[in-house]
Amino acid sequence: MYDVITVGSATVDVFAKTHFSELIKIIDPKGETDLLAFPSGTKILIDDLEFTTGGSGTNTAVAFSRLGHKAAFLGKLGQGTNSEFIHKNLVKEKIQLLCAHGEGNAGYSIILDTLDHDRTILAYKGINDELKVKDVPFKKLKTKWFYFGAMMGESFNTLEKLAEFAQKKKIKIAFNPSTYLAEKGKSYLKNILSRTELLVLGA
């Protein structure tokens, strides 16, 4: 029995730190917008480059494990070195892997981290959007809680099926839809929201 199974994305995060940037403020009738600007058509030197694992599913699994909970991760990994990197880091963090593997690339994010730490993220979802119902090892999903991160595409349909499964098995759900999923509205999310015990609102 797990304390929590996290369901969400798994990525390799690359932090590219540079001080060659400017913050531009645009004011229009809708309000103020801050834009991060880099010189066009130039080669920008990077001060430091850091590779870590990231993603809604893996980040929360690591957090729960470090807090002493028995945690497992359910998501989809691809082939190649990036998926191997994620896999090894999760094992190192004592997280049980219930994830599926498929033909494709793991998620990848490039975080532009400036001198003032005004971060802009370039996110590639990759195989994270391809978690199918048939990929889920339902017999192994013995847990007190599910933590659902934001999932898109085929993976969102699978998330809905997992919500139905949770209701039948009396498993509690914590759901963090993230901004881009929350913007789709409550009618789009109703099958999950109606079964959610704890709603986490944040980026």
Backbone as a chain_set.jsonl record, in Angstrom:
{"seq": "MYDVITVGSATVDVFAKTHFSELIKIIDPKGETDLLAFPSGTKILIDDLEFTTGGSGTNTAVAFSRLGHKAAFLGKLGQGTNSEFIHKNLVKEKIQLLCAHGEGNAGYSIILDTLDHDRTILAYKGINDELKVKDVPFKKLKTKWFYFGAMMGESFNTLEKLAEFAQKKKIKIAFNPSTYLAEKGKSYLKNILSRTELLVLGA", "coords": {"N": [[0.844, -1.203, 0.0], [0.643, 2.108, -0.972], [1.378, 5.438, 0.206], [0.928, 7.604, -1.417], [0.331, 7.98, -4.885], [1.719, 9.57, -7.523], [0.587, 11.172, -10.439], [1.491, 12.286, -13.5], [3.528, 14.54, -15.462], [6.897, 13.843, -16.625], [10.05, 15.16, -16.872], [13.182, 16.288, -18.338], [14.895, 18.895, -17.012], [16.549, 21.76, -18.015], [18.538, 24.206, -16.818], [19.452, 27.214, -17.972], [21.621, 29.599, -17.301], [22.059, 33.048, -17.55], [23.251, 36.434, -17.844], [22.727, 38.092, -19.896], [20.302, 39.732, -20.702], [17.226, 41.631, -20.836], [14.595, 43.291, -19.086], [11.498, 44.088, -20.257], [8.797, 46.271, -20.071], [5.426, 46.315, -20.952], [2.646, 48.323, -21.43], [-0.774, 48.258, -21.793], [-4.312, 48.556, -22.658], [-5.246, 46.284, -21.314], [-3.634, 45.947, -19.167], [-0.466, 45.543, -17.446], [2.434, 43.985, -18.816], [5.249, 41.999, -18.39], [8.126, 41.43, -20.267], [10.714, 39.239, -21.18], [13.719, 39.936, -22.677], [16.105, 39.182, -25.21], [19.135, 39.88, -27.004], [18.741, 40.089, -30.517], [19.691, 37.826, -33.112], [22.254, 37.152, -32.203], [24.989, 35.458, -30.534], [24.582, 34.168, -27.382], [26.225, 34.078, -24.368], [26.313, 31.548, -21.897], [26.26, 31.419, -18.427], [26.106, 29.304, -16.663], [25.117, 25.849, -16.679], [22.637, 23.631, -15.838], [21.434, 20.389, -15.223], [18.503, 18.729, -14.386], [15.863, 16.624, -13.026], [12.388, 17.079, -13.719], [8.918, 18.136, -13.795], [5.402, 17.645, -13.237], [4.561, 15.21, -12.13], [6.908, 13.802, -11.317], [8.315, 15.687, -9.727], [6.604, 16.09, -7.514], [6.452, 13.484, -6.531], [9.072, 13.076, -5.652], [9.162, 15.022, -3.635], [7.221, 14.04, -1.8], [8.404, 11.585, -1.138], [10.796, 12.406, 0.089], [9.731, 13.522, 2.325], [9.164, 11.377, 3.79], [7.11, 9.679, 3.04], [5.63, 6.774, 1.499], [5.995, 6.58, -1.777], [4.904, 6.491, -5.201], [5.353, 6.697, -8.76], [3.39, 7.4, -11.576], [3.338, 7.551, -14.964], [4.523, 8.4, -18.266], [7.381, 7.328, -19.941], [9.928, 7.745, -22.431], [12.234, 6.541, -24.91], [15.849, 6.302, -24.788], [18.573, 8.454, -23.628], [17.594, 10.61, -22.033], [15.197, 9.674, -20.863], [16.293, 7.552, -19.438], [17.859, 8.984, -17.655], [15.891, 10.293, -16.106], [14.632, 8.029, -15.031], [16.699, 6.808, -13.469], [17.156, 8.81, -11.567], [14.722, 8.861, -10.179], [14.683, 6.322, -9.025], [16.886, 6.613, -7.359], [15.798, 8.391, -5.546], [14.179, 6.789, -4.105], [11.649, 6.07, -5.103], [8.873, 4.264, -6.18], [8.383, 2.843, -9.364], [5.781, 3.009, -11.546], [5.484, 3.489, -14.117], [4.932, 3.675, -17.689], [6.617, 2.737, -20.743], [7.406, 4.009, -23.956], [7.641, 4.436, -27.572], [9.298, 7.227, -28.316], [10.148, 10.61, -27.319], [11.269, 11.773, -24.133], [9.794, 14.257, -21.952], [10.924, 17.683, -22.052], [12.445, 20.558, -20.802], [13.553, 23.886, -21.149], [14.917, 26.197, -19.134], [15.2, 29.539, -18.977], [17.209, 31.342, -17.127], [17.752, 34.314, -15.724], [19.923, 37.007, -14.568], [18.47, 38.324, -12.577], [16.795, 36.363, -11.91], [14.428, 36.108, -13.392], [12.507, 33.946, -14.673], [11.923, 32.182, -17.694], [10.217, 29.611, -19.31], [10.739, 27.122, -21.7], [8.847, 24.66, -22.854], [8.65, 21.276, -23.74], [6.405, 18.797, -24.273], [6.404, 16.152, -25.204], [6.422, 12.599, -24.902], [4.859, 12.594, -22.678], [2.206, 13.269, -23.109], [1.011, 10.983, -24.006], [0.067, 8.881, -22.419], [-1.732, 6.048, -22.148], [-4.844, 4.334, -21.364], [-4.473, 1.586, -21.37], [-1.855, 1.444, -20.627], [-1.754, 1.632, -17.92], [-1.121, 0.085, -14.832], [-3.469, -1.175, -13.275], [-3.957, -3.061, -11.214], [-1.876, -2.71, -9.492], [-2.3, -0.339, -8.267], [-2.611, 0.431, -5.426], [-3.3, 2.483, -3.005], [-3.461, 5.297, -0.714], [-3.824, 7.888, -1.516], [-4.143, 9.696, -4.607], [-2.122, 11.888, -6.473], [-2.802, 14.178, -8.841], [-1.268, 15.662, -11.542], [-1.118, 18.226, -14.104], [-2.285, 17.068, -17.171], [-2.228, 16.451, -20.673], [-3.823, 15.922, -23.915], [-4.013, 12.487, -24.921], [-3.312, 11.582, -22.445], [-4.833, 13.074, -20.639], [-7.374, 11.992, -20.955], [-6.882, 9.486, -19.873], [-6.372, 10.23, -17.272], [-8.926, 10.969, -16.452], [-10.144, 8.442, -16.416], [-8.683, 7.284, -14.386], [-9.599, 8.807, -12.271], [-12.222, 7.898, -12.042], [-11.68, 5.269, -11.325], [-10.45, 5.731, -8.855], [-12.601, 6.689, -7.344], [-14.206, 4.396, -7.178], [-12.551, 2.719, -5.722], [-12.272, 4.063, -3.384], [-10.184, 5.913, -3.08], [-8.48, 8.83, -2.263], [-8.23, 12.004, -3.978], [-5.878, 14.425, -4.882], [-5.665, 17.294, -6.782], [-3.929, 19.144, -9.129], [-4.458, 21.288, -11.49], [-2.912, 23.089, -12.938], [-2.119, 26.129, -14.753], [-2.631, 26.221, -17.596], [-4.379, 24.09, -17.997], [-6.456, 24.623, -16.227], [-7.537, 26.85, -17.414], [-9.22, 25.845, -19.336], [-11.608, 25.456, -18.164], [-14.334, 24.644, -15.816], [-16.265, 22.851, -16.793], [-14.925, 21.279, -18.613], [-13.193, 19.992, -16.919], [-14.803, 18.621, -15.178], [-15.251, 15.844, -14.683], [-13.072, 15.039, -13.241], [-12.831, 17.004, -11.236], [-15.193, 16.648, -9.763], [-14.628, 14.438, -8.288], [-12.576, 15.102, -6.692], [-10.742, 15.526, -3.739], [-8.919, 17.361, -2.674], [-8.067, 20.396, -3.978], [-5.514, 21.881, -5.709], [-4.324, 24.986, -6.397], [-2.268, 26.639, -8.499], [0.618, 27.713, -10.432]], "CA": [[0.0, 0.0, 0.0], [1.377, 3.374, -1.041], [0.747, 6.615, 0.784], [0.497, 8.44, -2.531], [0.817, 7.742, -6.252], [1.629, 10.797, -8.314], [0.317, 10.952, -11.86], [1.788, 13.539, -14.182], [4.611, 14.571, -16.437], [8.287, 13.641, -16.235], [10.869, 15.893, -17.836], [14.524, 16.724, -18.027], [14.926, 20.359, -16.957], [17.867, 22.347, -18.22], [18.59, 25.601, -16.385], [20.473, 27.979, -18.679], [21.754, 30.851, -16.552], [22.774, 34.091, -18.261], [22.89, 37.803, -17.446], [22.526, 38.873, -21.118], [18.87, 39.881, -20.948], [16.601, 42.845, -20.329], [13.182, 43.192, -18.767], [10.732, 45.133, -20.948], [7.427, 46.379, -19.567], [4.456, 46.809, -21.928], [1.381, 48.747, -20.808], [-1.871, 48.412, -22.755], [-5.608, 48.617, -21.948], [-5.47, 45.088, -20.502], [-2.771, 45.997, -17.993], [0.978, 45.523, -17.65], [3.054, 42.702, -19.121], [6.712, 42.004, -18.383], [8.715, 40.569, -21.285], [12.146, 39.002, -21.077], [14.264, 40.183, -24.013], [17.482, 38.853, -25.502], [19.559, 40.485, -28.269], [18.386, 39.29, -31.692], [20.739, 37.502, -34.067], [23.572, 37.091, -31.572], [25.293, 34.295, -29.71], [24.53, 34.588, -25.988], [27.0, 33.21, -23.495], [25.627, 31.019, -20.726], [27.153, 31.389, -17.27], [26.057, 27.987, -16.019], [24.125, 24.941, -17.246], [22.32, 22.624, -14.82], [20.471, 19.386, -15.658], [17.777, 18.09, -13.292], [14.563, 16.094, -13.426], [11.281, 17.965, -13.399], [7.603, 17.637, -14.199], [4.419, 17.626, -12.143], [4.498, 13.897, -11.497], [8.167, 13.435, -10.677], [8.652, 16.649, -8.663], [5.799, 15.831, -6.311], [6.844, 12.174, -6.011], [10.311, 13.299, -4.909], [8.823, 15.767, -2.425], [6.556, 13.133, -0.866], [9.379, 10.595, -0.679], [11.726, 13.056, 1.021], [8.994, 13.784, 3.561], [9.015, 10.115, 4.5], [5.962, 8.911, 2.573], [5.865, 5.743, 0.484], [5.464, 7.208, -2.988], [5.116, 5.87, -6.507], [5.102, 7.6, -9.893], [2.724, 6.845, -12.754], [3.425, 8.456, -16.108], [5.065, 7.709, -19.438], [8.738, 7.647, -20.338], [10.27, 7.321, -23.778], [13.477, 5.807, -25.083], [17.033, 7.142, -24.876], [19.307, 8.885, -22.435], [16.8, 11.48, -21.163], [14.306, 8.816, -20.077], [17.154, 6.832, -18.506], [18.252, 9.963, -16.631], [14.733, 10.443, -15.217], [14.439, 6.739, -14.355], [17.743, 6.626, -12.456], [16.956, 9.784, -10.491], [13.574, 8.444, -9.378], [15.134, 5.176, -8.225], [17.767, 7.182, -6.335], [14.946, 9.052, -4.552], [13.38, 5.725, -3.455], [10.281, 6.14, -5.622], [8.474, 3.1, -6.957], [8.026, 3.235, -10.73], [4.632, 2.343, -12.171], [5.362, 4.187, -15.398], [5.017, 2.939, -18.945], [7.629, 3.192, -21.689], [6.931, 3.966, -25.329], [8.516, 4.978, -28.601], [9.182, 8.68, -28.341], [11.086, 11.35, -26.488], [10.815, 12.254, -22.835], [9.576, 15.697, -21.87], [12.168, 18.459, -21.964], [12.196, 21.976, -20.556], [14.698, 24.773, -21.07], [14.563, 27.315, -18.263], [16.087, 30.675, -19.143], [17.326, 31.914, -15.792], [18.545, 35.523, -15.861], [20.623, 37.491, -13.38], [17.459, 38.658, -11.566], [15.969, 35.159, -11.767], [13.146, 36.206, -14.101], [12.579, 32.706, -15.446], [11.018, 31.852, -18.788], [10.376, 28.175, -19.547], [10.375, 26.561, -22.994], [8.465, 23.304, -22.458], [8.287, 20.277, -24.749], [5.694, 17.762, -23.516], [6.862, 14.844, -25.665], [5.61, 11.407, -24.684], [3.987, 12.795, -21.515], [0.811, 13.39, -23.552], [0.615, 9.728, -24.646], [-0.256, 7.828, -21.457], [-3.009, 5.413, -22.51], [-5.472, 3.537, -20.305], [-3.863, 0.256, -21.387], [-0.532, 1.551, -20.006], [-1.897, 1.758, -16.461], [-1.181, -1.194, -14.108], [-4.512, -0.923, -12.281], [-3.867, -3.989, -10.081], [-0.813, -2.249, -8.598], [-2.641, 0.999, -7.762], [-3.121, 0.322, -4.065], [-2.782, 3.694, -2.384], [-4.411, 6.123, 0.035], [-4.036, 9.12, -2.274], [-3.569, 10.031, -5.907], [-1.852, 13.297, -6.769], [-2.903, 14.372, -10.281], [-0.736, 16.871, -12.153], [-1.771, 18.606, -15.358], [-1.993, 16.174, -18.286], [-2.881, 16.886, -21.912], [-3.966, 14.905, -24.959], [-4.474, 11.163, -24.516], [-3.059, 11.43, -21.008], [-5.942, 13.647, -19.874], [-8.441, 10.979, -20.975], [-6.476, 8.463, -18.914], [-6.549, 10.831, -15.948], [-10.358, 10.853, -16.147], [-10.406, 7.034, -16.072], [-8.095, 7.068, -13.067], [-10.497, 9.441, -11.3], [-13.328, 6.962, -11.857], [-11.106, 4.15, -10.575], [-10.239, 6.197, -7.484], [-13.9, 6.755, -6.679], [-14.643, 3.018, -6.895], [-11.663, 2.114, -4.729], [-12.246, 4.964, -2.232], [-8.875, 6.559, -3.021], [-8.628, 10.281, -2.312], [-7.521, 12.658, -5.073], [-5.426, 15.818, -4.87], [-5.58, 17.648, -8.2], [-3.337, 20.441, -9.48], [-4.669, 21.374, -12.939], [-1.997, 24.049, -13.538], [-2.815, 27.25, -15.392], [-3.127, 25.962, -18.951], [-5.508, 23.168, -17.941], [-7.539, 25.321, -15.531], [-8.149, 27.806, -18.348], [-10.227, 25.155, -20.139], [-12.882, 25.624, -17.466], [-14.823, 23.579, -14.94], [-17.018, 21.847, -17.535], [-13.927, 20.379, -19.205], [-12.534, 19.254, -15.842], [-15.81, 18.197, -14.202], [-15.146, 14.431, -14.323], [-12.033, 14.924, -12.217], [-13.144, 17.899, -10.123], [-16.291, 16.091, -8.961], [-14.076, 13.366, -7.469], [-11.376, 15.63, -6.044], [-10.79, 15.853, -2.304], [-8.072, 18.524, -2.428], [-7.737, 21.108, -5.217], [-4.304, 22.71, -5.566], [-4.312, 26.012, -7.426], [-0.965, 27.256, -8.649], [1.179, 27.555, -11.774]], "C": [[0.879, 1.252, 0.0], [0.633, 4.454, -0.253], [0.181, 7.499, -0.324], [1.121, 7.945, -3.834], [0.635, 9.038, -7.013], [1.463, 10.443, -9.784], [0.55, 12.275, -12.582], [2.974, 13.406, -15.11], [5.964, 14.31, -15.787], [9.154, 14.304, -17.295], [12.328, 15.955, -17.385], [14.493, 18.243, -18.093], [16.364, 20.845, -17.103], [17.799, 23.824, -17.847], [19.765, 26.285, -17.079], [20.555, 29.364, -18.044], [22.606, 31.849, -17.333], [22.35, 35.462, -17.753], [22.681, 38.688, -18.669], [21.037, 38.945, -21.45], [18.392, 41.208, -20.382], [15.135, 42.579, -20.052], [12.463, 44.379, -19.389], [9.303, 45.116, -20.442], [6.531, 47.006, -20.64], [3.154, 47.13, -21.191], [0.34, 48.958, -21.908], [-3.186, 48.437, -21.974], [-5.884, 47.415, -21.042], [-4.619, 45.069, -19.234], [-1.299, 45.993, -18.368], [1.471, 44.101, -17.907], [4.563, 42.868, -19.116], [7.221, 40.994, -19.406], [10.209, 40.455, -21.054], [12.738, 39.084, -22.476], [15.738, 39.806, -24.083], [17.872, 39.512, -26.819], [19.279, 39.551, -29.448], [19.612, 39.036, -32.565], [22.136, 37.439, -33.491], [23.755, 35.772, -30.837], [25.393, 34.769, -28.262], [25.288, 33.586, -25.131], [26.183, 32.811, -22.271], [26.625, 30.896, -19.588], [27.227, 30.005, -16.646], [24.943, 27.165, -16.646], [23.903, 23.81, -16.253], [21.224, 21.697, -15.322], [19.831, 18.73, -14.434], [16.531, 17.407, -13.856], [13.482, 17.083, -12.996], [9.975, 17.344, -13.861], [6.685, 17.492, -13.001], [4.377, 16.3, -11.409], [5.752, 13.561, -10.711], [8.541, 14.385, -9.54], [7.891, 16.356, -7.375], [6.136, 14.475, -5.707], [8.11, 12.298, -5.162], [10.02, 14.013, -3.59], [8.184, 14.857, -1.379], [7.53, 12.111, -0.288], [10.339, 11.196, 0.343], [11.065, 13.394, 2.351], [8.704, 12.496, 4.337], [7.828, 9.272, 4.091], [6.379, 7.849, 1.564], [5.187, 6.202, -0.799], [5.797, 6.403, -4.234], [4.771, 6.889, -7.586], [4.477, 6.829, -11.044], [2.734, 7.886, -13.86], [3.961, 7.683, -17.294], [6.44, 8.245, -19.783], [8.997, 7.114, -21.741], [11.524, 6.474, -23.805], [14.646, 6.797, -25.066], [17.54, 7.64, -23.548], [18.48, 9.766, -21.498], [15.85, 10.675, -20.281], [15.1, 8.007, -19.052], [17.582, 7.734, -17.352], [17.13, 10.147, -15.616], [14.552, 9.182, -14.373], [15.435, 6.561, -13.209], [17.561, 7.58, -11.282], [15.778, 9.423, -9.601], [13.925, 7.26, -8.487], [16.006, 5.662, -7.069], [16.969, 7.819, -5.204], [13.982, 8.082, -3.861], [11.902, 5.792, -3.836], [9.995, 4.897, -6.451], [7.968, 3.553, -8.331], [6.899, 2.364, -11.261], [4.442, 2.866, -13.588], [5.489, 3.236, -16.578], [6.141, 3.523, -19.797], [7.071, 3.052, -23.103], [7.956, 4.516, -26.293], [8.304, 6.484, -28.68], [10.18, 9.311, -27.385], [10.463, 11.783, -25.174], [10.563, 13.763, -22.902], [10.877, 16.436, -21.61], [11.811, 19.925, -21.771], [13.521, 22.729, -20.494], [14.274, 25.994, -20.277], [15.619, 28.408, -18.438], [16.102, 31.443, -17.831], [18.28, 33.101, -15.854], [19.169, 35.932, -14.534], [19.659, 37.804, -12.239], [16.478, 37.509, -11.331], [14.546, 35.343, -12.307], [13.09, 35.043, -15.087], [11.498, 32.616, -16.522], [11.287, 30.401, -19.173], [9.885, 27.819, -20.946], [10.113, 25.074, -22.753], [8.056, 22.452, -23.653], [7.668, 19.094, -24.016], [6.111, 16.351, -23.925], [5.884, 13.729, -25.363], [4.7, 11.521, -23.461], [2.512, 12.848, -21.888], [0.247, 12.074, -24.08], [0.376, 8.575, -23.68], [-1.656, 7.291, -21.756], [-3.542, 4.588, -21.343], [-4.816, 2.163, -20.224], [-2.455, 0.256, -20.779], [-0.583, 1.483, -18.483], [-1.998, 0.387, -15.795], [-2.179, -1.117, -12.948], [-4.4, -1.818, -11.046], [-2.815, -3.554, -9.061], [-1.143, -0.91, -7.93], [-3.332, 0.912, -6.403], [-2.508, 1.46, -3.25], [-3.878, 4.413, -1.607], [-4.81, 7.359, -0.772], [-3.476, 9.004, -3.686], [-3.252, 11.529, -5.891], [-1.836, 13.425, -8.286], [-2.281, 15.706, -10.685], [-1.485, 17.165, -13.437], [-1.323, 17.679, -16.481], [-2.803, 16.632, -19.499], [-3.036, 15.705, -22.859], [-4.557, 13.61, -24.449], [-4.324, 10.964, -23.012], [-4.173, 12.019, -20.152], [-7.121, 12.67, -19.833], [-8.143, 9.868, -19.968], [-6.645, 8.962, -17.484], [-8.011, 10.753, -15.508], [-10.717, 9.423, -15.735], [-9.833, 6.697, -14.695], [-8.95, 7.695, -11.962], [-11.692, 8.532, -11.012], [-12.878, 5.761, -11.027], [-10.938, 4.519, -9.103], [-11.544, 6.228, -6.703], [-14.383, 5.354, -6.283], [-13.841, 2.392, -5.767], [-11.52, 2.964, -3.465], [-10.84, 5.537, -1.987], [-9.085, 8.069, -3.146], [-7.75, 10.878, -3.414], [-7.151, 14.085, -4.689], [-5.136, 16.175, -6.322], [-5.017, 19.052, -8.371], [-3.431, 20.587, -10.998], [-3.686, 22.278, -13.666], [-2.783, 25.074, -14.357], [-3.431, 26.875, -16.727], [-4.275, 24.966, -18.986], [-6.706, 23.821, -17.269], [-8.266, 26.284, -16.459], [-9.203, 27.155, -19.25], [-11.59, 25.15, -19.461], [-13.379, 24.396, -16.734], [-15.611, 22.503, -15.689], [-16.081, 20.814, -18.161], [-13.339, 19.459, -18.131], [-13.506, 18.553, -14.894], [-15.675, 16.735, -13.77], [-14.077, 14.185, -13.265], [-12.376, 15.765, -10.999], [-14.216, 17.325, -9.202], [-15.82, 14.98, -8.029], [-12.854, 13.809, -6.66], [-11.619, 15.999, -4.592], [-10.064, 17.165, -2.014], [-7.669, 19.139, -3.757], [-6.57, 22.046, -4.949], [-4.257, 23.695, -6.716], [-2.976, 26.738, -7.412], [-0.431, 26.982, -10.03], [1.813, 26.195, -11.936]], "O": [[1.742, 1.425, 0.861], [-0.583, 4.385, -0.074], [-0.901, 8.069, -0.188], [2.284, 7.545, -3.872], [-0.48, 9.545, -7.132], [2.113, 9.534, -10.3], [-0.122, 13.267, -12.3], [3.37, 12.305, -15.492], [6.158, 14.52, -14.59], [9.0, 14.034, -18.486], [12.656, 15.711, -16.224], [14.108, 18.815, -19.113], [17.266, 20.392, -16.4], [17.088, 24.6, -18.485], [20.925, 25.975, -16.808], [19.667, 30.197, -18.229], [23.731, 31.542, -17.729], [21.224, 35.636, -17.286], [22.48, 39.894, -18.529], [20.573, 38.286, -22.38], [19.064, 41.828, -19.558], [14.51, 41.744, -20.704], [12.774, 45.531, -19.09], [8.671, 44.061, -20.39], [6.829, 48.078, -21.166], [2.636, 46.312, -20.431], [0.551, 49.741, -22.834], [-3.171, 48.348, -20.746], [-6.672, 47.518, -20.102], [-4.858, 44.265, -18.333], [-0.929, 46.39, -19.472], [0.993, 43.142, -17.3], [5.097, 43.771, -19.761], [6.796, 39.838, -19.409], [10.885, 41.443, -20.768], [12.295, 38.366, -23.373], [16.512, 40.064, -23.162], [17.013, 39.69, -27.682], [19.553, 38.353, -29.372], [20.461, 39.911, -32.736], [23.11, 37.65, -34.213], [22.788, 35.063, -30.557], [26.184, 35.658, -27.946], [25.015, 32.386, -25.173], [25.463, 33.623, -21.69], [27.707, 30.336, -19.76], [28.278, 29.586, -16.161], [23.937, 27.716, -17.094], [24.843, 23.116, -15.867], [20.19, 22.166, -15.798], [20.532, 18.236, -13.552], [16.188, 17.593, -15.023], [13.65, 17.826, -12.029], [9.93, 16.183, -14.265], [7.14, 17.246, -11.884], [4.18, 16.268, -10.194], [5.675, 13.091, -9.575], [9.032, 13.941, -8.502], [8.463, 16.372, -6.285], [6.108, 14.328, -4.485], [8.209, 11.701, -4.09], [10.568, 13.65, -2.549], [8.558, 14.897, -0.207], [7.488, 11.807, 0.904], [10.655, 10.561, 1.35], [11.736, 13.536, 3.373], [8.082, 12.523, 5.399], [7.553, 8.25, 4.72], [7.373, 8.014, 0.857], [3.96, 6.213, -0.896], [6.825, 5.729, -4.31], [3.999, 7.821, -7.357], [4.952, 5.764, -11.438], [2.192, 8.98, -13.698], [3.87, 6.456, -17.335], [6.642, 9.454, -19.903], [8.364, 6.154, -22.181], [11.838, 5.776, -22.841], [14.454, 7.99, -25.301], [17.016, 7.299, -22.487], [18.646, 9.68, -20.281], [15.713, 10.958, -19.091], [14.639, 7.799, -17.93], [17.657, 7.291, -16.206], [17.376, 10.157, -14.409], [14.346, 9.255, -13.162], [15.044, 6.2, -12.099], [17.787, 7.203, -10.132], [15.826, 9.652, -8.392], [13.512, 7.203, -7.328], [15.881, 5.184, -5.942], [17.392, 7.799, -4.048], [13.086, 8.499, -3.127], [11.022, 5.595, -2.998], [10.783, 4.525, -7.32], [7.22, 4.524, -8.439], [7.041, 1.15, -11.406], [3.377, 2.706, -14.184], [6.067, 2.154, -16.478], [6.561, 4.662, -19.594], [6.355, 2.099, -23.408], [9.01, 5.004, -25.886], [7.233, 6.945, -29.073], [10.957, 8.618, -26.729], [9.279, 12.117, -25.112], [11.059, 14.449, -23.795], [11.811, 15.889, -21.025], [10.974, 20.467, -22.492], [14.481, 22.275, -19.872], [13.384, 26.737, -20.689], [16.785, 28.221, -18.088], [15.13, 32.108, -17.473], [19.486, 32.918, -16.018], [18.964, 35.281, -13.51], [19.981, 37.58, -11.072], [15.468, 37.666, -10.644], [13.586, 34.807, -11.753], [13.576, 35.156, -16.213], [10.331, 32.93, -16.289], [12.439, 30.003, -19.343], [8.768, 28.164, -21.332], [11.042, 24.314, -22.479], [7.227, 22.855, -24.468], [8.344, 18.45, -23.213], [6.165, 15.453, -23.085], [4.675, 13.881, -25.539], [3.864, 10.648, -23.228], [1.656, 12.508, -21.072], [-0.887, 12.046, -24.558], [0.47, 7.412, -24.073], [-2.645, 8.013, -21.626], [-2.791, 4.194, -20.451], [-4.623, 1.632, -19.131], [-1.92, -0.804, -20.453], [0.446, 1.294, -17.835], [-2.873, -0.401, -16.153], [-1.786, -1.009, -11.787], [-4.715, -1.378, -9.94], [-2.854, -3.975, -7.905], [-0.36, -0.406, -7.124], [-4.499, 1.279, -6.262], [-1.342, 1.4, -2.859], [-5.067, 4.17, -1.813], [-5.953, 7.815, -0.727], [-2.484, 8.318, -3.93], [-4.02, 12.33, -5.359], [-0.969, 12.858, -8.95], [-2.716, 16.761, -10.223], [-2.392, 16.423, -13.812], [-0.126, 17.519, -16.72], [-3.918, 17.134, -19.364], [-2.465, 14.636, -22.645], [-5.488, 13.618, -23.644], [-5.118, 10.261, -22.387], [-4.436, 11.524, -19.056], [-7.786, 12.535, -18.805], [-9.046, 9.372, -19.295], [-7.019, 8.199, -16.594], [-8.301, 10.504, -14.338], [-11.504, 9.22, -14.811], [-10.421, 5.926, -13.938], [-9.015, 7.172, -10.85], [-12.122, 8.414, -9.864], [-13.598, 5.296, -10.144], [-11.245, 3.723, -8.215], [-11.585, 5.838, -5.536], [-14.905, 5.157, -5.186], [-14.374, 1.633, -4.958], [-10.738, 2.627, -2.576], [-10.377, 5.631, -0.85], [-9.794, 8.527, -4.043], [-6.687, 10.35, -3.743], [-7.994, 14.857, -4.231], [-4.438, 15.436, -7.016], [-5.553, 20.021, -7.833], [-2.579, 20.069, -11.72], [-3.624, 22.246, -14.895], [-3.973, 24.893, -14.616], [-4.6, 27.163, -16.98], [-5.075, 24.994, -19.921], [-7.845, 23.606, -17.685], [-9.468, 26.509, -16.311], [-9.999, 27.863, -19.867], [-12.607, 24.874, -20.098], [-12.931, 23.275, -16.974], [-15.624, 21.349, -15.259], [-16.404, 19.628, -18.231], [-13.027, 18.299, -18.398], [-13.078, 17.953, -13.908], [-15.952, 16.41, -12.616], [-14.169, 13.235, -12.488], [-12.234, 15.311, -9.864], [-14.146, 17.502, -7.986], [-16.526, 14.617, -7.087], [-12.187, 12.992, -6.026], [-12.58, 16.695, -4.263], [-10.527, 17.978, -1.214], [-7.011, 18.493, -4.572], [-6.638, 22.9, -4.066], [-4.161, 23.297, -7.878], [-2.61, 27.372, -6.423], [-0.951, 26.12, -10.739], [2.338, 25.882, -13.004]]}, "num_chains": 1, "name": "protein.A"}
